[in-house]
Amino acid sequence: MEKLQLRRTFLLSGHQLTKANMGTIEEKIDLESDDDEIPFSSSPLSKKVHAFDFETKMYPSADVAYSWIFKKIRMGPLRSIYVVLIKAKINLLLPFGPLAIMLHYLTGKHGWVFFFTLLGIIPLAERLGYVTEQLAFYTGPTVGGLLNATFGNATEMIISIYALKNGMIRVVQQSLLGSILSNMLLVLGCAFFIGGTIHRDKVQVFNKAAALVNSGLLLMAVMGILFPAVLRFTRTEVHLGKSELSLSRFSSCVMLIAYASYLFFQLKSQPNLYNSIDEANSNKDEDSVEDEAPEITHWEAIGWLAILTIWVSILSGYLVDTIQGASDSWNMPVAFISVILLPIVGNAAEHGSAIMFAMKDKLDISLGVAIGSSTQISMFVIPFCVVVGWFMGKPMDLNFQLFETATLFITVLVVAFMLQVG
């Protein structure tokens, strides 16, 4: 009997405990339902799921709007100034430009003014290349390569126009010749060497067809530059001095038309010719998308192009005015300054860009920068300077003297044969 009573009390106590637990559970459910204030909802989890579904169905572009606003804040004007003028270490040379202008008016020492102006133009040329590279993200690789070559040569073109205005025809010829030689020998050679050193376990390839088109244009430009020199040194002119100038102007007009045809071929007629290797390489670079995202907007890039070009033109005026004074104070020939120093300063952007792309295994862009820049100088900048001199009344011709013309001819032949392999 005692055992039965103990068992009964044990069962009653267990039954009461379960009822108490059930009551607390029901109270919890009632409290949670009161807090939710949504009838017929089974749990807070289901409420959150329904609310999320409602937002995604009614506002599908909410996340896109938030990301767009964040991107606008992140890519504002202050960030643009920081990225373009402060972030790069080469911008430490920017204050030398205003310093050169101050020295020009305070001391008049042409040697120091020329030296500081050179230092001030170097970061501007590099920043021009960077801004055009940012703009290339929005325009595509073909137009981007063309913009890079164009604004990479903006320094040489501005310096040449200032020198032509001052009647320094020989300086214009030698600086443009030095730009072609430095792009084809120094810039392209460094790009191939450094790219091959980093990617020594593989064979780097490039678009052979596009390279051969540029080589053909370079050979055509050399022919146009060669004929006036041959006419002069064979002494077969009908009118001494005038026949050479007339032939130079005629050849310049032909080269400008040929360059315009080349642009049409590159951009409109056969754009796929330049994309075959790039598309193959783009499939390999999916992991590096974040590293190659644009840092400024396309309108900011256009604005910076205008600002940097104006500042380069201002410094170029002071640079040209002090060439002769720097040559006298340094006991250095004007030919050395024109062929070596000015092209190295003007090609700082091409040099850095070509090496950087070769290190990323993008030889097509390296060739487009180096060979494309040389093609543009020989087919556009030199004939353009001849035509501008024609309108200015300056006897700018294509007679680059015999030694310089032979050097250019041999350089183009060496590069053309090297590019045959692909």
Wavefront OBJ file of the C-alpha trace (Angstrom):
o trace
v 0.000 0.000 0.000
v 2.738 2.371 0.869
v 4.422 1.644 -2.451
v 1.184 2.380 -4.341
v 0.684 5.687 -2.508
v 4.271 6.728 -3.231
v 3.848 5.908 -6.915
v 0.534 7.873 -7.053
v 2.069 10.946 -5.419
v 5.056 10.737 -7.768
v 2.763 10.636 -10.815
v 0.650 13.548 -9.540
v 3.694 15.671 -8.923
v 5.007 14.898 -12.436
v 1.613 15.751 -13.948
v 1.596 19.113 -12.163
v 5.111 19.883 -13.319
v 4.209 19.215 -16.928
v 1.102 21.414 -16.616
v 3.227 24.179 -15.131
v 5.732 23.902 -17.944
v 2.945 23.970 -20.508
v 1.536 27.082 -18.912
v 4.854 28.900 -19.063
v 5.266 27.904 -22.699
v 1.775 29.189 -23.545
v 2.496 32.433 -21.710
v 5.682 32.853 -23.712
v 3.847 32.280 -26.964
v 1.153 34.790 -25.963
v 3.762 37.386 -25.041
v 5.623 36.896 -28.303
v 2.419 37.148 -30.320
v 1.499 40.371 -28.503
v 4.895 41.843 -29.277
v 4.650 40.902 -32.928
v 1.238 42.585 -33.326
v 0.620 40.519 -36.456
v -2.270 38.021 -36.308
v -1.951 34.578 -37.836
v 1.839 34.697 -37.647
v 3.378 31.499 -36.438
v 6.777 32.782 -35.315
v 9.056 35.802 -35.472
v 11.140 34.037 -38.104
v 8.194 33.769 -40.426
v 7.459 37.462 -39.908
v 10.980 38.420 -40.929
v 10.853 36.202 -43.979
v 7.532 37.700 -45.095
v 8.764 41.230 -44.557
v 11.935 40.537 -46.529
v 9.923 39.026 -49.363
v 7.679 42.096 -49.360
v 10.624 44.470 -49.616
v 12.335 42.544 -52.373
v 9.131 42.274 -54.377
v 8.077 45.901 -53.973
v 11.561 47.549 -53.989
v 13.909 45.455 -56.134
v 16.330 48.349 -56.707
v 16.826 49.310 -53.071
v 20.218 47.629 -52.813
v 21.259 49.117 -56.152
v 20.331 52.619 -54.975
v 22.261 52.207 -51.720
v 25.349 50.960 -53.570
v 25.072 53.823 -56.099
v 24.897 56.436 -53.330
v 27.850 54.833 -51.538
v 29.805 54.799 -54.787
v 29.054 58.482 -55.390
v 30.250 59.395 -51.918
v 33.331 57.232 -52.290
v 34.188 58.718 -55.718
v 33.610 62.368 -54.861
v 35.744 65.393 -55.820
v 37.896 65.193 -52.690
v 38.773 61.587 -53.417
v 39.500 62.542 -57.020
v 41.958 65.227 -55.880
v 43.590 62.782 -53.491
v 43.909 60.045 -56.125
v 45.275 62.290 -58.882
v 47.422 64.832 -57.009
v 48.442 63.225 -53.703
v 48.311 59.427 -53.802
v 51.182 58.726 -56.251
v 54.716 59.175 -54.935
v 55.813 60.887 -58.140
v 53.559 63.822 -57.184
v 56.319 64.931 -54.812
v 57.826 66.560 -57.921
v 54.755 68.722 -58.616
v 55.936 71.751 -56.553
v 59.010 72.098 -58.792
v 56.799 73.583 -61.542
v 55.705 76.665 -59.552
v 59.244 76.885 -58.127
v 60.671 77.100 -61.659
v 58.270 79.946 -62.515
v 59.304 81.803 -59.340
v 62.999 81.362 -60.164
v 62.385 82.616 -63.697
v 61.091 85.964 -62.431
v 63.271 86.275 -59.312
v 66.718 85.103 -60.444
v 66.668 84.611 -64.222
v 69.096 81.670 -64.006
v 68.111 79.656 -67.069
v 69.937 76.497 -66.019
v 68.017 76.097 -62.776
v 64.732 77.164 -64.354
v 65.180 74.555 -67.093
v 66.099 71.849 -64.569
v 63.159 72.528 -62.242
v 60.773 72.806 -65.195
v 61.894 69.364 -66.357
v 61.246 67.978 -62.873
v 57.824 69.650 -62.786
v 56.752 68.234 -66.166
v 57.692 64.623 -65.298
v 54.773 64.032 -62.842
v 52.380 65.863 -65.166
v 53.260 63.540 -68.037
v 52.818 60.523 -65.752
v 49.494 61.808 -64.421
v 48.279 62.378 -67.984
v 48.965 58.715 -68.674
v 47.172 57.686 -65.471
v 44.067 59.781 -66.201
v 43.832 58.458 -69.763
v 44.172 54.943 -68.347
v 41.223 55.668 -66.034
v 39.240 57.021 -68.975
v 40.028 53.834 -70.907
v 37.877 51.871 -68.435
v 34.835 53.701 -69.807
v 35.792 53.881 -73.502
v 37.104 50.344 -74.103
v 40.601 49.024 -74.852
v 40.873 50.260 -78.466
v 39.817 53.858 -77.834
v 41.677 53.744 -74.523
v 44.945 52.818 -76.214
v 44.436 55.627 -78.717
v 43.728 58.151 -75.936
v 46.761 56.942 -74.005
v 49.017 57.433 -77.013
v 47.451 60.822 -77.839
v 47.712 62.412 -74.406
v 51.000 60.662 -73.773
v 52.316 62.683 -76.722
v 50.595 65.889 -75.623
v 53.781 67.004 -73.843
v 55.937 66.608 -76.957
v 53.332 68.307 -79.153
v 52.973 71.322 -76.859
v 56.742 71.711 -76.475
v 57.168 71.424 -80.263
v 54.559 74.115 -80.983
v 56.201 76.515 -78.508
v 59.646 75.834 -79.989
v 58.277 76.249 -83.518
v 56.750 79.568 -82.548
v 60.199 80.713 -81.347
v 61.816 79.590 -84.622
v 63.710 76.661 -83.036
v 63.091 74.264 -85.941
v 66.102 72.077 -85.256
v 65.012 71.585 -81.625
v 61.562 70.473 -82.826
v 63.061 67.952 -85.261
v 65.495 66.496 -82.764
v 62.997 66.258 -79.891
v 60.428 64.444 -82.060
v 63.110 62.130 -83.432
v 64.305 61.424 -79.895
v 60.708 60.655 -78.840
v 60.389 58.016 -81.574
v 63.737 56.437 -80.704
v 63.083 56.399 -76.952
v 59.628 54.832 -77.401
v 60.825 52.131 -79.792
v 64.141 51.297 -78.125
v 64.057 52.329 -74.462
v 60.361 51.974 -73.569
v 59.602 48.864 -75.627
v 62.907 47.228 -74.706
v 62.352 47.777 -70.973
v 58.773 46.464 -71.259
v 59.890 43.256 -73.007
v 62.822 42.734 -70.661
v 60.953 43.297 -67.378
v 57.844 41.427 -68.560
v 59.962 38.464 -69.653
v 61.858 38.501 -66.368
v 58.701 38.381 -64.248
v 56.913 35.819 -66.469
v 59.993 33.747 -67.213
v 58.039 30.481 -66.810
v 55.796 31.206 -69.801
v 55.985 32.640 -73.310
v 54.379 36.050 -73.590
v 52.405 36.570 -76.808
v 50.854 39.580 -78.508
v 48.622 40.323 -81.474
v 50.921 39.954 -84.463
v 48.480 41.517 -86.952
v 48.119 44.766 -84.995
v 51.892 44.986 -84.499
v 52.510 44.538 -88.239
v 50.043 47.323 -89.069
v 51.982 49.707 -86.819
v 55.287 48.544 -88.322
v 54.003 49.226 -91.826
v 52.935 52.722 -90.844
v 56.324 53.380 -89.273
v 58.074 52.290 -92.471
v 55.812 54.608 -94.453
v 56.673 57.495 -92.109
v 60.386 56.771 -92.491
v 59.973 56.891 -96.267
v 58.291 60.278 -95.991
v 61.113 61.576 -93.784
v 63.798 59.945 -95.954
v 62.888 61.539 -99.293
v 63.548 65.208 -98.344
v 66.917 64.243 -96.804
v 67.890 62.273 -99.931
v 66.784 65.177 -102.142
v 68.943 67.551 -100.120
v 72.112 65.477 -99.901
v 72.044 64.259 -103.515
v 71.812 67.921 -104.599
v 69.072 67.196 -107.131
v 66.767 70.061 -106.139
v 65.374 72.169 -108.947
v 64.994 75.159 -106.622
v 67.531 75.074 -103.806
v 65.714 74.969 -100.460
v 62.236 75.411 -101.913
v 61.892 71.953 -103.477
v 62.823 70.283 -100.199
v 60.234 72.335 -98.293
v 57.518 71.682 -100.889
v 58.202 67.937 -100.834
v 58.058 67.945 -97.023
v 54.686 69.682 -96.996
v 53.276 67.339 -99.638
v 54.565 64.271 -97.751
v 53.100 65.627 -94.503
v 49.647 65.969 -96.049
v 49.867 62.396 -97.386
v 50.941 61.080 -93.970
v 48.079 62.893 -92.225
v 45.575 61.317 -94.639
v 47.184 57.900 -94.118
v 46.989 58.306 -90.342
v 43.302 59.264 -90.552
v 42.708 56.132 -92.643
v 44.548 54.089 -90.036
v 42.284 55.474 -87.301
v 39.217 54.550 -89.336
v 40.644 51.070 -89.868
v 41.406 50.669 -86.181
v 38.166 52.022 -84.745
v 35.477 51.301 -87.346
v 36.543 48.938 -90.090
v 38.454 46.169 -88.284
v 38.059 46.662 -84.505
v 38.059 42.901 -83.879
v 41.608 42.700 -85.186
v 42.832 44.328 -81.987
v 40.717 42.376 -79.509
v 41.665 38.730 -80.087
v 44.534 38.501 -77.623
v 42.897 40.901 -75.166
v 39.751 38.782 -74.989
v 41.823 35.651 -74.386
v 43.714 37.363 -71.594
v 40.560 38.816 -70.056
v 39.309 35.330 -69.195
v 42.440 34.790 -67.128
v 42.091 38.016 -65.165
v 38.730 37.482 -63.502
v 40.367 37.361 -60.086
v 41.987 40.779 -60.555
v 38.826 42.760 -61.332
v 38.982 44.655 -58.073
v 42.566 45.725 -58.718
v 41.616 47.179 -62.114
v 38.453 49.040 -61.161
v 38.395 52.765 -62.078
v 39.232 55.115 -59.239
v 37.642 58.252 -60.743
v 34.551 58.841 -62.873
v 34.748 59.550 -66.603
v 33.758 63.217 -66.180
v 36.446 63.680 -63.547
v 38.962 62.059 -65.910
v 37.987 64.475 -68.711
v 38.296 67.446 -66.354
v 41.715 66.336 -65.123
v 42.881 65.876 -68.722
v 42.012 69.505 -69.452
v 43.663 70.806 -66.247
v 46.867 68.804 -66.688
v 47.179 69.719 -70.381
v 46.863 73.448 -69.584
v 49.497 73.194 -66.840
v 51.850 71.280 -69.166
v 51.447 73.979 -71.822
v 52.322 76.694 -69.285
v 55.467 74.914 -68.128
v 56.433 74.069 -71.719
v 56.640 77.761 -72.538
v 59.175 78.328 -69.766
v 61.036 75.153 -70.767
v 61.502 76.247 -74.386
v 62.551 79.761 -73.402
v 65.395 78.429 -71.226
v 66.837 75.698 -73.525
v 69.553 77.882 -74.995
v 70.403 79.433 -71.622
v 70.646 75.987 -70.009
v 72.900 74.808 -72.839
v 75.245 77.760 -72.304
v 75.332 77.495 -68.500
v 75.796 73.703 -68.444
v 78.205 73.567 -71.434
v 75.847 70.967 -72.931
v 74.929 70.806 -76.640
v 71.381 71.747 -77.569
v 71.231 68.523 -79.621
v 71.764 66.403 -76.482
v 69.053 68.299 -74.617
v 66.651 67.918 -77.552
v 67.295 64.250 -78.400
v 67.825 62.809 -74.896
v 66.449 64.977 -72.081
v 63.214 66.285 -73.583
v 61.999 62.864 -74.874
v 62.746 61.139 -71.555
v 60.651 63.744 -69.749
v 57.860 63.597 -72.315
v 57.816 59.783 -72.403
v 57.636 59.268 -68.654
v 53.956 58.288 -68.960
v 54.567 55.821 -71.803
v 57.566 54.324 -70.029
v 55.676 53.623 -66.812
v 52.496 52.412 -68.544
v 54.260 50.033 -70.941
v 56.305 48.423 -68.165
v 53.285 48.139 -65.871
v 51.173 46.383 -68.524
v 54.062 44.085 -69.472
v 54.356 43.064 -65.816
v 50.625 42.169 -65.927
v 51.200 40.026 -69.040
v 49.317 42.460 -71.308
v 51.807 42.933 -74.103
v 49.134 44.131 -76.518
v 48.612 47.251 -74.429
v 52.386 47.698 -74.016
v 52.802 47.558 -77.778
v 49.864 49.897 -78.235
v 51.488 52.420 -75.904
v 55.094 52.190 -77.168
v 54.718 51.408 -80.886
v 51.411 53.285 -81.078
v 53.050 56.363 -79.585
v 55.937 56.175 -82.082
v 53.463 55.715 -84.937
v 51.464 58.708 -83.805
v 54.534 60.928 -83.507
v 55.854 59.932 -86.927
v 52.496 59.913 -88.754
v 50.687 62.722 -86.961
v 52.816 64.948 -84.700
v 55.691 65.507 -87.175
v 53.414 66.204 -90.195
v 51.182 68.335 -87.953
v 54.184 70.457 -86.939
v 55.115 70.874 -90.619
v 51.592 72.067 -91.440
v 51.499 74.369 -88.379
v 54.867 75.814 -89.414
v 53.430 76.301 -92.896
v 50.603 78.436 -91.462
v 53.033 80.271 -89.165
v 55.363 81.030 -92.037
v 58.164 78.900 -90.499
v 60.260 76.701 -92.843
v 59.637 73.480 -90.903
v 60.537 70.513 -93.140
v 61.159 66.763 -92.922
v 64.911 66.957 -93.515
v 66.186 65.439 -90.254
v 69.768 65.340 -91.554
v 71.469 62.219 -92.861
v 72.705 60.630 -89.630
v 69.407 61.052 -87.730
v 67.378 59.749 -90.670
v 69.620 56.673 -91.034
v 69.326 55.992 -87.285
v 65.523 56.166 -87.483
v 65.448 53.876 -90.530
v 67.607 51.210 -88.849
v 65.554 51.415 -85.631
v 62.268 50.858 -87.461
v 63.745 47.902 -89.367
v 65.021 46.251 -86.178
v 61.683 46.623 -84.395
v 59.708 45.459 -87.449
v 61.772 42.282 -87.783
v 61.498 41.621 -84.037
v 57.697 41.901 -84.131
v 57.432 39.306 -86.927
v 57.426 36.445 -84.391
v 54.474 37.559 -82.309
l 1 2 3 4 5 6 7 8 9 10 11 12 13 14 15 16 17 18 19 20 21 22 23 24 25 26 27 28 29 30 31 32 33 34 35 36 37 38 39 40 41 42 43 44 45 46 47 48 49 50 51 52 53 54 55 56 57 58 59 60 61 62 63 64 65 66 67 68 69 70 71 72 73 74 75 76 77 78 79 80 81 82 83 84 85 86 87 88 89 90 91 92 93 94 95 96 97 98 99 100 101 102 103 104 105 106 107 108 109 110 111 112 113 114 115 116 117 118 119 120 121 122 123 124 125 126 127 128 129 130 131 132 133 134 135 136 137 138 139 140 141 142 143 144 145 146 147 148 149 150 151 152 153 154 155 156 157 158 159 160 161 162 163 164 165 166 167 168 169 170 171 172 173 174 175 176 177 178 179 180 181 182 183 184 185 186 187 188 189 190 191 192 193 194 195 196 197 198 199 200 201 202 203 204 205 206 207 208 209 210 211 212 213 214 215 216 217 218 219 220 221 222 223 224 225 226 227 228 229 230 231 232 233 234 235 236 237 238 239 240 241 242 243 244 245 246 247 248 249 250 251 252 253 254 255 256 257 258 259 260 261 262 263 264 265 266 267 268 269 270 271 272 273 274 275 276 277 278 279 280 281 282 283 284 285 286 287 288 289 290 291 292 293 294 295 296 297 298 299 300 301 302 303 304 305 306 307 308 309 310 311 312 313 314 315 316 317 318 319 320 321 322 323 324 325 326 327 328 329 330 331 332 333 334 335 336 337 338 339 340 341 342 343 344 345 346 347 348 349 350 351 352 353 354 355 356 357 358 359 360 361 362 363 364 365 366 367 368 369 370 371 372 373 374 375 376 377 378 379 380 381 382 383 384 385 386 387 388 389 390 391 392 393 394 395 396 397 398 399 400 401 402 403 404 405 406 407 408 409 410 411 412 413 414 415 416 417 418 419 420 421 422
